[in-house]
Amino acid sequence: MQQIVWLKRDLRVHDHQPLAEAARTGPVLVLYVAEPSIWEQSDLSLRHFHFVLESLQELEQIVRSLGGQMAYFVGEMEDVLEHLYQAYGEFRLLAHQEHGTPATFERDKRLHTWMTSHGLVFDEFAQNGIVRGARKLSGLADHWEAYMQQPLISVPQYFLSSDTLPEAFSERLESLERFEVKGRALYAGQRGGTREGKQLLESFLSNRFPKYHVHISKPWESQVSSSRLSPYLAWGNLSMREVVQATRLKQQQLSDRFEKRALEMFEARLRWQGHFIQRFEFMPELAEQTLNPAFDSARTTEDEALFRKWYYGRTGIPMVDAAMRALHETGWIHFRSRAMVLSFVCNTLRFDWRRPAHGLAQLFIDYDPGIHFNQIQMQAGSSGFHTIRIYNPVKMGQEQDPNGRFIRRYVPELRGLSNTFIHEPWLSPHFAELDYPEPVVNIHDANRLSRELFYSIKKHPDTVTRAEELLELFGSSRSSAPDKRRTEGEQLTFELDDI
Ligand SMILES: Cc1cc2nc3c(=O)[nH]c(=O)nc-3n(C[C@H](O)[C@H](O)[C@H](O)COP(=O)(O)OP(=O)(O)OC[C@H]3O[C@@H](n4cnc5c(N)ncnc54)[C@H](O)[C@@H]3O)c2cc1C
């Protein structure tokens, strides 16, 4: 029977169960579908699509070299199924489970209904240690660990190719190039493909990792000492299992305590990836609904011009502007700058978290809904049990980019300023001569007001009740959770950091 392997965010041939299963069973068609209804969503953009195309370019060569056939289609999956049915009659559809947005989840449900109503099989395979439809989170850390310890699935030795290709499909990847996706192309970003991903993994584990934990908060140095594997994990050029296993192998070879510590911290973050995606699988509505809705009452700013200044890096606050411009230019910034720009727009300027969530998703080349929406809500402090971190970007700049190297790289208007004024250019006697805006806000005053507002919301009995419910749902999930487990009392003390 004809086997159709449908690729989504799993753009590789190794450690790929659907491909391995299909290759064992019959002729294989490897399919990529550019679905307008998914790419029209406000979280995806052209830079993501280009990353996918680059990945497919490489895949096409590999699949062909193994005797297989790739096919492409622009349209909705329901149409794809109709074409496949016309061409083959009976066929089996194989794919990895996608831990995406409500839109992809709903689409998958419709496809199951279609396949069942036609008496056909749609096999979806778990990946990255995530359990579909788990109704509680406890015990899943053990499942993740067991999955990570299983051997990698080998690349199939060969594929039996299909004789017929449905007429509507194209054998040529170029057929996807006419597909229009919003956003601007990224010229200075990471390129898609497993080869690139594997090279990064190799260079990280052989020479870039030792200062991972020392540089993790520094916007400039982390560009090199972070692994930079995120897009390759998000689009599935690499499997999480191969990254975990390679990291552990390297750890066994280390004797230096400092170096071991670096990889321990790195491995913790690999676990967080699974933790957040699992949590999203458990509660997909967190892409749309505020975890603790009481906080919505404090985030009511609607000034579109102000929002655009933030988004395009024209706030007059150098660290915010440098981070946002770096993101536009490269598609990547390190964790702390992501948290800082989000805190600035949601906690200093007090925009609703949904306003920046999709705009940032479009810019992050590594956009992964499971991590992204969890992080957005966490950093905006909308659960009621996480610490609300209200960043002071000037202080962060002075501590993490003391010589203004990151700022000068991305905000060229400030290149001529001395280190004394690089974080607060408005204090410079030459400020009027710079082509750089006045700050859009007095950070100190705005943050003080936000702290007061958030504090009064956090201590309200309804907020506390909802926070306790959430803690019950999430808190007991796994020992490797990012938030260090404290006692419940401590977690509900509602710290408000100004960092
Ligand atoms: C507001 C906000 C939004 C974010 N959105 C995304 C997103 O869409 N996609 C994404 O991959 N990461 C996201 N992150 C998490 C983190 O910033 C990136 O994973 C990291 O910066 C990627 O760089 P790296 O691969 O060099 O990370 P490394 O530090 O080298 O980590 C290795 C891998 O671990 C995982 N990881 C690292 N940090 C985290 C974290 N805090 N939470 C969960 N997993 C983590 C990623 O898969 C990453 O590739 C977000 C963080 C914030 C604050």
The ligand as a MOL file (V3000), in Angstrom:
LIG
                    3D

  0  0  0     0  0            999 V3000
M  V30 BEGIN CTAB
M  V30 COUNTS 53 58 0 0 0
M  V30 BEGIN ATOM
M  V30 1 C 9.5060 35.6350 25.6100 0
M  V30 2 C 10.3070 34.4170 25.2090 0
M  V30 3 C 9.9410 33.7000 24.0810 0
M  V30 4 C 10.6790 32.5690 23.7010 0
M  V30 5 N 10.2950 31.8940 22.5630 0
M  V30 6 C 11.0090 30.8180 22.1650 0
M  V30 7 C 10.6410 30.1030 20.9860 0
M  V30 8 O 9.6630 30.4400 20.3000 0
M  V30 9 N 11.4040 29.0370 20.6140 0
M  V30 10 C 12.4840 28.6260 21.3590 0
M  V30 11 O 13.1550 27.6510 20.9730 0
M  V30 12 N 12.8230 29.2680 22.4930 0
M  V30 13 C 12.1340 30.3420 22.9240 0
M  V30 14 N 12.4950 30.9930 24.0780 0
M  V30 15 C 13.5020 30.3670 24.9720 0
M  V30 16 C 14.9700 30.7480 24.7680 0
M  V30 17 O 15.1340 32.1320 24.7840 0
M  V30 18 C 15.5630 30.1430 23.4900 0
M  V30 19 O 15.2970 28.7590 23.4420 0
M  V30 20 C 17.0780 30.2880 23.4260 0
M  V30 21 O 17.4280 31.6450 23.5660 0
M  V30 22 C 17.5520 29.7360 22.0850 0
M  V30 23 O 18.9430 29.8870 21.9190 0
M  V30 24 P 19.9210 28.6240 22.0150 0
M  V30 25 O 19.4560 27.5260 21.1370 0
M  V30 26 O 21.3020 29.1290 21.8280 0
M  V30 27 O 19.6670 28.1900 23.5290 0
M  V30 28 P 20.5270 27.3030 24.5110 0
M  V30 29 O 20.6260 28.0750 25.7730 0
M  V30 30 O 21.7610 26.8040 23.8990 0
M  V30 31 O 19.5270 26.0900 24.8300 0
M  V30 32 C 19.4470 24.8900 24.0530 0
M  V30 33 C 18.0130 24.5710 23.7510 0
M  V30 34 O 17.2640 24.4300 24.9580 0
M  V30 35 C 15.9480 24.9520 24.7800 0
M  V30 36 N 15.7770 26.1040 25.6740 0
M  V30 37 C 16.7100 27.0250 26.0220 0
M  V30 38 N 16.1800 27.9210 26.8770 0
M  V30 39 C 14.8980 27.5720 27.0500 0
M  V30 40 C 13.8370 28.1060 27.8160 0
M  V30 41 N 13.9920 29.1730 28.5820 0
M  V30 42 N 12.6420 27.4950 27.7650 0
M  V30 43 C 12.4600 26.3930 27.0150 0
M  V30 44 N 13.4300 25.8290 26.2680 0
M  V30 45 C 14.6340 26.4130 26.2880 0
M  V30 46 C 15.8570 25.3940 23.3150 0
M  V30 47 O 15.3540 24.3060 22.5680 0
M  V30 48 C 17.3020 25.6630 22.9760 0
M  V30 49 O 17.5970 25.5740 21.6040 0
M  V30 50 C 11.7780 32.1340 24.4890 0
M  V30 51 C 12.1340 32.8760 25.6260 0
M  V30 52 C 11.4020 33.9940 25.9810 0
M  V30 53 C 11.8090 34.7660 27.2010 0
M  V30 END ATOM
M  V30 BEGIN BOND
M  V30 1 1 1 2
M  V30 2 1 2 3
M  V30 3 2 2 52
M  V30 4 2 3 4
M  V30 5 1 4 5
M  V30 6 1 4 50
M  V30 7 2 5 6
M  V30 8 1 6 7
M  V30 9 1 6 13
M  V30 10 2 7 8
M  V30 11 1 7 9
M  V30 12 1 9 10
M  V30 13 2 10 11
M  V30 14 1 10 12
M  V30 15 2 12 13
M  V30 16 1 13 14
M  V30 17 1 14 15
M  V30 18 1 14 50
M  V30 19 1 15 16
M  V30 20 1 16 17
M  V30 21 1 16 18
M  V30 22 1 18 19
M  V30 23 1 18 20
M  V30 24 1 20 21
M  V30 25 1 20 22
M  V30 26 1 22 23
M  V30 27 1 23 24
M  V30 28 2 24 25
M  V30 29 1 24 26
M  V30 30 1 24 27
M  V30 31 1 27 28
M  V30 32 2 28 29
M  V30 33 1 28 30
M  V30 34 1 28 31
M  V30 35 1 31 32
M  V30 36 1 32 33
M  V30 37 1 33 34
M  V30 38 1 33 48
M  V30 39 1 34 35
M  V30 40 1 35 36
M  V30 41 1 35 46
M  V30 42 1 36 37
M  V30 43 1 36 45
M  V30 44 2 37 38
M  V30 45 1 38 39
M  V30 46 1 39 40
M  V30 47 2 39 45
M  V30 48 1 40 41
M  V30 49 2 40 42
M  V30 50 1 42 43
M  V30 51 2 43 44
M  V30 52 1 44 45
M  V30 53 1 46 47
M  V30 54 1 46 48
M  V30 55 1 48 49
M  V30 56 2 50 51
M  V30 57 1 51 52
M  V30 58 1 52 53
M  V30 END BOND
M  V30 END CTAB
M  END
